[in-house]
Amino acid sequence: MSSHYDKINISFRGQLLQSEPMCLHTSLKTGGPADLFAIPEDSEELHNLLSWLGERNITWMPIGRGYNLLVRDKGIRGAIISLERFNKITAVGESLIKAEAGADNLAVVRFAQKMGLGGIGFISGIPGTIGGAVKMNAGAYGEGILERIDRLTLLHNGQIHDFRIDELDYGYRHLRLADGDIVLAAAFRLDAREPFHTEEEIRKDLELRRSKHNVGFPSAGSFFKNPRGQAAWRLIDAAGMRGVKVGGAQVSEVHSNFLVNTGGATAQDFLDLAVMVKNAVFATCGVTLEEEVRIVGEI
Ligand SMILES: Cc1cc2nc3c(=O)[nH]c(=O)nc-3n(C[C@H](O)[C@H](O)[C@H](O)COP(=O)(O)OP(=O)(O)OC[C@H]3O[C@@H](n4cnc5c(N)ncnc54)[C@H](O)[C@@H]3O)c2cc1C
């Protein structure tokens, strides 16, 4: 661990942890320590923390609930910032609701439902926070969350800015942000919808996921993006990779685009398995798969 973390001299009501194992904060249950893991209590603390890090040239990365993260075994040099305490959801107009980055996806759908609004039922069962969903342009059934967003509040170059969604560069499972940018909140433009319709949408989504995604082991959901017009799982199956294992990491027997931790998997096991899958798919189908899971940490 770097020596300038030895004297952390900012007052903090939230949590400030040193050498925090990232396997505790990722759904894949792997990953070495982050030098610093900070959970600021409010905007003032976030501001003070960023100034403190900036003055010391310490890099940072925001995190949601770690449902889409593979952290390398050497861990993270710098700081991880969790916005889990920034989770307010408010109505800001007749058909607009604003959710802070740390709000859970399902909580936002439920809030909209109470207001008689809908149109984001497809995020009900996507595990994680609004910040993570926005960065990943998370979606399901052909819809992506950014299509439903009116404005994003970003911390960009140290300043808070509201961006219209058409000012941003995004696509399937990605939103381009500059290093160090933090999504603070998202305003959703929704449609009038009877609460019982939303209830039905949530029920169907959760039921489908229980039947399809119940892989029995920790995972990060789909490990690879679907290539245009194709399903990654089909290509992985065609390449004969279903069930293949490296150490504790395995291509799930249940859903072949899920790589799972069958127990004690290292990040390197996942990285090696991902290379094997990509090579096999390329050799069999001529398609290069691209990881959907974000791979971070010291090489
Ligand atoms: C069982 C299972 C099923 C899944 N199903 C789906 C699905 O159907 N569709 C889908 O799209 N995904 C799915 N996922 C993947 C995952 O749930 C999504 O990618 C989710 O949006 C990640 O949210 P998170 O809050 O955990 O983000 P994290 O995994 O913590 O972070 C993801 C990325 O977002 C960045 N980030 C997080 N918060 C912020 C912020 N405030 N500002 C800037 N950047 C930020 C992180 O730095 C990281 O790069 C599934 C995962 C699992 C385990």
PDBQT file of the ligand as one rigid body, heavy atoms in Angstrom, charges set to zero:
ROOT
HETATM    1  C1  LIG A 301     -27.471 -12.424 -12.052  1.00  0.00    +0.000 C 
HETATM    2  C2  LIG A 301     -27.130 -11.197 -12.855  1.00  0.00    +0.000 A 
HETATM    3  C3  LIG A 301     -27.968 -10.815 -13.884  1.00  0.00    +0.000 A 
HETATM    4  C4  LIG A 301     -27.670  -9.665 -14.646  1.00  0.00    +0.000 A 
HETATM    5  N1  LIG A 301     -28.521  -9.301 -15.642  1.00  0.00    +0.000 NA
HETATM    6  C5  LIG A 301     -28.248  -8.196 -16.382  1.00  0.00    +0.000 A 
HETATM    7  C6  LIG A 301     -29.141  -7.784 -17.433  1.00  0.00    +0.000 A 
HETATM    8  O1  LIG A 301     -30.165  -8.382 -17.696  1.00  0.00    +0.000 OA
HETATM    9  N2  LIG A 301     -28.795  -6.664 -18.146  1.00  0.00    +0.000 N 
HETATM   10  C7  LIG A 301     -27.671  -5.952 -17.890  1.00  0.00    +0.000 A 
HETATM   11  O2  LIG A 301     -27.426  -4.934 -18.565  1.00  0.00    +0.000 OA
HETATM   12  N3  LIG A 301     -26.822  -6.321 -16.896  1.00  0.00    +0.000 NA
HETATM   13  C8  LIG A 301     -27.070  -7.406 -16.144  1.00  0.00    +0.000 A 
HETATM   14  N4  LIG A 301     -26.209  -7.793 -15.143  1.00  0.00    +0.000 N 
HETATM   15  C9  LIG A 301     -24.963  -7.024 -14.909  1.00  0.00    +0.000 C 
HETATM   16  C10 LIG A 301     -25.107  -5.919 -13.833  1.00  0.00    +0.000 C 
HETATM   17  O3  LIG A 301     -26.202  -6.184 -12.982  1.00  0.00    +0.000 OA
HETATM   18  C11 LIG A 301     -25.290  -4.544 -14.470  1.00  0.00    +0.000 C 
HETATM   19  O4  LIG A 301     -24.195  -4.206 -15.285  1.00  0.00    +0.000 OA
HETATM   20  C12 LIG A 301     -25.482  -3.465 -13.421  1.00  0.00    +0.000 C 
HETATM   21  O5  LIG A 301     -25.911  -2.278 -14.064  1.00  0.00    +0.000 OA
HETATM   22  C13 LIG A 301     -24.226  -3.183 -12.594  1.00  0.00    +0.000 C 
HETATM   23  O6  LIG A 301     -24.599  -2.294 -11.573  1.00  0.00    +0.000 OA
HETATM   24  P1  LIG A 301     -23.671  -2.013 -10.311  1.00  0.00    +0.000 P 
HETATM   25  O7  LIG A 301     -24.317  -0.912  -9.551  1.00  0.00    +0.000 OA
HETATM   26  O8  LIG A 301     -23.411  -3.265  -9.559  1.00  0.00    +0.000 OA
HETATM   27  O9  LIG A 301     -22.355  -1.473 -11.013  1.00  0.00    +0.000 OA
HETATM   28  P2  LIG A 301     -20.837  -1.931 -10.772  1.00  0.00    +0.000 P 
HETATM   29  O10 LIG A 301     -20.692  -3.355 -11.220  1.00  0.00    +0.000 OA
HETATM   30  O11 LIG A 301     -20.431  -1.608  -9.399  1.00  0.00    +0.000 OA
HETATM   31  O12 LIG A 301     -20.073  -0.988 -11.788  1.00  0.00    +0.000 OA
HETATM   32  C14 LIG A 301     -20.175  -1.196 -13.181  1.00  0.00    +0.000 C 
HETATM   33  C15 LIG A 301     -19.420  -0.065 -13.895  1.00  0.00    +0.000 C 
HETATM   34  O13 LIG A 301     -20.093   1.158 -13.636  1.00  0.00    +0.000 OA
HETATM   35  C16 LIG A 301     -19.219   2.106 -13.060  1.00  0.00    +0.000 C 
HETATM   36  N5  LIG A 301     -19.999   2.884 -12.093  1.00  0.00    +0.000 N 
HETATM   37  C17 LIG A 301     -20.737   2.447 -11.041  1.00  0.00    +0.000 A 
HETATM   38  N6  LIG A 301     -21.312   3.497 -10.416  1.00  0.00    +0.000 NA
HETATM   39  C18 LIG A 301     -20.922   4.609 -11.082  1.00  0.00    +0.000 A 
HETATM   40  C19 LIG A 301     -21.167   5.997 -10.908  1.00  0.00    +0.000 A 
HETATM   41  N7  LIG A 301     -21.936   6.463  -9.921  1.00  0.00    +0.000 N 
HETATM   42  N8  LIG A 301     -20.594   6.861 -11.774  1.00  0.00    +0.000 NA
HETATM   43  C20 LIG A 301     -19.798   6.421 -12.787  1.00  0.00    +0.000 A 
HETATM   44  N9  LIG A 301     -19.535   5.122 -12.999  1.00  0.00    +0.000 NA
HETATM   45  C21 LIG A 301     -20.086   4.233 -12.158  1.00  0.00    +0.000 A 
HETATM   46  C22 LIG A 301     -18.125   1.278 -12.380  1.00  0.00    +0.000 C 
HETATM   47  O14 LIG A 301     -16.926   2.026 -12.268  1.00  0.00    +0.000 OA
HETATM   48  C23 LIG A 301     -17.998   0.129 -13.371  1.00  0.00    +0.000 C 
HETATM   49  O15 LIG A 301     -17.207   0.520 -14.463  1.00  0.00    +0.000 OA
HETATM   50  C24 LIG A 301     -26.502  -8.924 -14.355  1.00  0.00    +0.000 A 
HETATM   51  C25 LIG A 301     -25.662  -9.316 -13.299  1.00  0.00    +0.000 A 
HETATM   52  C26 LIG A 301     -25.967 -10.435 -12.552  1.00  0.00    +0.000 A 
HETATM   53  C27 LIG A 301     -25.065 -10.829 -11.402  1.00  0.00    +0.000 C 
ENDROOT
TORSDOF 0
